[in-house]
């Protein structure tokens, strides 16, 4: 039995079918399919054509001929906070993003892009927004984001930084347009969280992770500020008048209760009179007023009142 018959009689299992789905056992050729990286289809393991093979061979020969100098060209270094995405003849090289450390590239055929993984912050330009209750306000914010997937940030979008800035400005206008003026002034934390979730969902296909969004300032028109200040001042004056009226009412009740207690005992009125004189004399006044007790005038008042009745 020859080798071809043994190959034909060899049983095939499910593992072989999964590993080589397009294998042709009679022609001994295996086609390696494109790799899907987290939903992103790449051609990193596809077979190279003649032009690509020839360019790679020429690049290797050139590197060997210029060996002492080519070391400085072929070896690249990326920092701890960076990653490098390498393309060979326009195709993504297998292995994903490189770094941190040293990686190797072929001259003339390999190209690479560096991606910074640190958190980046930017200011959203002030946006004039019409709130839900038809009030025009100017709002600005600050956004913090970082790159979570270097491959998507390079392949899926041409300029992830510029795209994220434009999307942040648009999202700010859309979110604030559904809120009233009072909500814009008092619920900044909730608005920031809603904007952060919306931005994170939109930038996830680009490999961008939005970590935090903060509303910096809400600017109102000058006329509206004056109107709100006048309204607040009027409300404070109204509350002050109510508080003063309540105080007068409480003080009058206290005076009435005190007068009832003093009228029940004539000696209490005399003691209060002496206490008042003592307080006046302690202030070093040159003039002291002695109030005339009403009991002394009571007989005269009664006599005058009786004479008036007799005349009538």
C-alpha positions in Angstrom: 0.0 0.0 0.0 1.5 3.3 -1.1 1.5 6.7 0.7 -1.5 8.1 -1.3 -3.7 5.1 -0.4 -2.8 5.4 3.3 -3.7 9.1 3.2 -7.0 8.3 1.6 -7.8 5.5 4.0 -6.9 7.6 7.1 -10.1 8.5 9.1 -10.9 12.1 9.4 -12.2 13.5 12.7 -13.9 16.8 13.6 -10.6 18.3 14.8 -9.1 18.0 11.4 -12.1 19.6 9.9 -11.9 22.5 12.3 -8.2 23.0 11.8 -8.2 22.7 8.0 -11.7 23.4 6.8 -10.6 23.9 3.1 -8.0 21.1 3.0 -7.8 19.1 -0.2 -6.3 15.7 0.7 -5.8 14.6 -2.9 -3.8 17.6 -4.0 -2.1 18.1 -0.6 -2.9 21.9 -0.5 -4.2 23.7 2.5 -5.8 27.2 2.3 -5.4 29.2 5.5 -8.5 31.4 6.0 -8.5 35.0 7.2 -8.3 35.5 10.9 -11.1 37.2 12.7 -9.7 39.3 15.6 -12.6 40.3 18.0 -15.0 40.7 15.1 -12.3 42.4 13.0 -11.4 40.5 9.8 -7.8 40.7 8.9 -5.7 39.2 6.1 -2.5 38.6 8.1 -2.3 34.8 7.3 -3.4 34.9 3.7 -1.0 33.5 1.1 1.4 36.2 -0.4 1.4 36.7 -4.2 4.6 36.7 -6.3 5.1 40.5 -6.0 5.0 40.4 -2.2 7.3 37.4 -2.0 9.8 39.1 -4.4 9.7 42.3 -2.4 10.3 40.4 0.9 13.3 38.6 -0.6 14.8 41.8 -1.9 14.3 43.5 1.5 16.0 40.6 3.3 19.0 40.7 0.8 19.2 44.5 1.2 19.3 44.0 5.0 22.0 41.4 4.8 24.2 43.6 2.5 23.9 46.6 4.7 24.1 44.6 7.9 25.9 47.0 10.3 23.7 49.9 9.3 20.4 47.9 8.9 20.4 47.1 12.6 19.5 50.6 13.5 16.7 50.6 10.8 15.2 47.1 11.4 15.0 47.2 15.2 12.5 49.5 16.8 11.6 50.2 20.4 8.3 51.1 22.0 7.8 52.3 25.5 5.7 50.7 28.3 2.7 52.9 27.5 2.9 52.3 23.7 2.0 49.6 21.2 3.1 49.2 17.6 0.8 47.8 14.8 2.9 46.4 11.9 1.9 46.1 8.3 3.8 44.2 5.7 3.0 45.2 2.1 -0.2 46.7 3.4 -1.3 43.5 5.3 -1.4 43.2 9.1 1.4 41.1 10.4 0.4 38.1 12.6 0.8 38.4 16.4 -1.3 41.6 17.0 0.2 44.7 18.4 3.9 44.7 19.4 5.3 46.1 22.6 6.5 47.1 25.0 10.2 46.6 24.1 12.0 45.8 20.9 10.4 44.5 17.7 11.8 43.8 14.2 10.7 45.3 10.9 12.0 44.7 7.3 13.1 47.8 5.5 11.0 49.1 2.6 8.2 46.5 3.0 7.2 46.9 6.6 5.3 49.9 8.0 4.2 50.4 11.6 2.0 52.8 13.6 2.6 53.7 17.3 -0.5 54.0 19.6 -0.3 55.7 23.0 -2.3 53.8 25.6 -2.2 56.5 28.3 -5.3 58.4 29.2 -5.9 61.5 27.1 -8.0 64.5 28.1 -9.4 67.2 25.9 -11.8 70.1 26.2 -15.1 70.1 24.3 -15.6 73.5 22.7 -18.4 75.6 24.2 -21.7 74.5 22.7 -24.8 76.8 22.4 -27.6 74.4 23.3 -31.4 75.0 23.3 -32.7 73.3 26.4 -36.0 71.5 26.6 -37.8 74.6 28.0 -36.5 76.8 25.2 -33.6 78.4 27.0 -30.3 79.1 25.2 -27.3 78.1 27.3 -23.6 77.7 26.5 -22.0 74.5 28.0 -18.5 73.1 27.8 -17.1 69.9 29.1 -13.9 67.8 29.4 -13.6 64.2 28.3 -11.0 61.6 29.4 -10.4 58.5 27.2 -7.8 55.9 26.4 -7.0 53.3 23.7 -8.2 49.8 24.8 -7.6 48.0 21.5 -4.6 49.3 19.4 -5.6 47.2 16.3 -9.1 48.7 16.1 -7.8 52.2 16.7 -5.5 51.9 13.7 -7.6 49.8 11.3 -11.2 50.8 12.0 -10.9 54.6 12.0 -8.5 56.9 10.3 -8.1 59.4 13.1 -9.5 58.2 16.4 -8.6 61.4 18.3 -10.4 63.8 15.9 -13.4 61.4 15.5 -13.8 61.2 19.3 -13.6 65.0 19.7 -16.3 65.5 17.1 -18.5 62.8 18.6 -18.1 64.3 22.0 -19.3 67.7 20.8 -22.3 66.1 19.1 -23.2 63.9 22.0 -23.1 66.9 24.4 -25.6 68.8 22.3 -27.9 65.8 22.0 -27.9 65.0 25.7 -28.4 68.6 26.9 -31.2 69.2 24.4 -33.4 66.8 26.3 -33.0 68.5 29.7 -34.6 71.5 31.3 -32.6 74.5 32.6 -33.1 73.5 36.2 -31.8 70.0 35.4 -28.7 71.4 33.7 -27.9 73.5 36.8 -28.6 70.8 39.4 -28.0 67.4 37.8 -24.5 67.7 36.3 -23.4 64.4 37.6 -26.3 62.5 36.0 -25.8 64.3 32.7 -22.1 63.5 32.7 -22.8 59.8 33.4 -25.3 59.7 30.6 -22.9 61.3 28.2 -20.1 59.0 29.2 -22.2 55.8 28.6 -23.3 57.1 25.2 -19.8 58.0 24.1 -18.4 54.7 25.3 -20.9 52.7 23.3 -20.2 54.8 20.2 -16.4 54.6 20.4 -16.2 50.9 21.3 -15.8 49.7 17.7 -12.9 52.1 17.4 -11.0 50.6 20.3 -11.5 53.8 22.4 -12.6 53.6 26.0 -14.2 56.8 27.4 -13.4 56.8 31.1 -14.9 60.0 32.4 -16.9 63.0 31.2 -17.3 66.2 33.3 -19.5 69.3 32.7 -17.2 72.3 33.3 -19.5 75.3 33.1 -23.0 76.3 32.2 -23.2 79.9 31.0 -26.5 81.7 30.9 -27.3 84.9 28.9 -27.0 88.2 30.8 -30.7 89.0 30.6 -31.6 85.6 32.0 -29.1 86.0 34.8 -30.6 89.3 35.8 -34.1 87.9 35.7 -33.1 84.9 37.8 -31.3 87.2 40.3 -34.4 89.4 40.5 -36.6 86.4 41.1 -34.3 85.1 43.8 -34.2 88.5 45.5 -38.0 88.8 45.5 -38.3 85.3 47.0 -35.8 86.2 49.7 -37.6 89.4 50.5 -40.9 87.6 50.7 -39.5 85.0 53.1 -37.9 87.8 55.2 -41.3 89.6 55.5 -43.0 86.3 56.5 -40.3 85.6 59.1 -40.6 89.2 60.5 -44.4 88.9 60.8 -44.1 85.6 62.6 -41.6 87.2 65.0 -43.9 90.1 65.7 -46.8 87.7 66.3 -44.7 85.6 68.7 -43.4 88.7 70.6 -46.9 90.2 70.9 -48.1 86.9 72.4 -45.2 86.9 74.8 -45.9 90.5 75.9 -49.6 89.7 76.4 -48.7 86.7 78.6 -46.2 88.9 80.6 -48.8 91.6 81.1 -51.3 89.1 82.3 -48.8 87.8 84.9 -47.8 91.3 86.0 -51.4 92.5 86.3 -52.2 89.6 88.7 -49.6 91.0 91.2 -49.2 94.8 91.8 -45.8 94.2 93.5 -44.5 92.6 90.3 -45.2 95.8 88.4 -43.3 97.8 91.0 -40.3 95.4 90.8 -40.3 95.7 87.1 -40.3 99.4 87.4 -37.3 99.4 89.7 -35.5 97.0 87.4 -36.0 99.4 84.5 -34.6 102.3 86.5 -31.6 100.3 87.4 -30.9 99.4 83.7 -31.2 103.1 82.7 -28.8 104.3 85.4 -26.2 101.7 84.5 -25.8 103.3 81.0 -24.5 106.6 82.5 -27.4 108.8 81.1 -27.8 112.4 82.3 -31.6 112.2 81.9 -33.7 109.7 83.7 -37.4 109.5 82.9 -39.7 108.4 85.8 -42.9 107.0 84.5 -46.0 108.0 86.4 -48.0 105.1 87.7 -51.5 104.8 86.3 -52.8 104.0 89.8 -52.3 107.7 90.9 -54.4 109.0 88.0 -57.2 106.4 88.5 -59.3 108.6 90.9 -59.1 111.6 88.6 -60.0 109.6 85.6 -63.0 108.0 87.4 -64.2 111.5 88.6 -64.0 113.0 85.2 -65.9 110.1 83.6 -68.7 110.3 86.3 -69.2 114.1 85.8 -69.5 113.6 82.0 -72.2 111.0 82.5 -74.2 113.3 84.9 -74.1 116.2 82.4 -75.6 113.9 79.8 
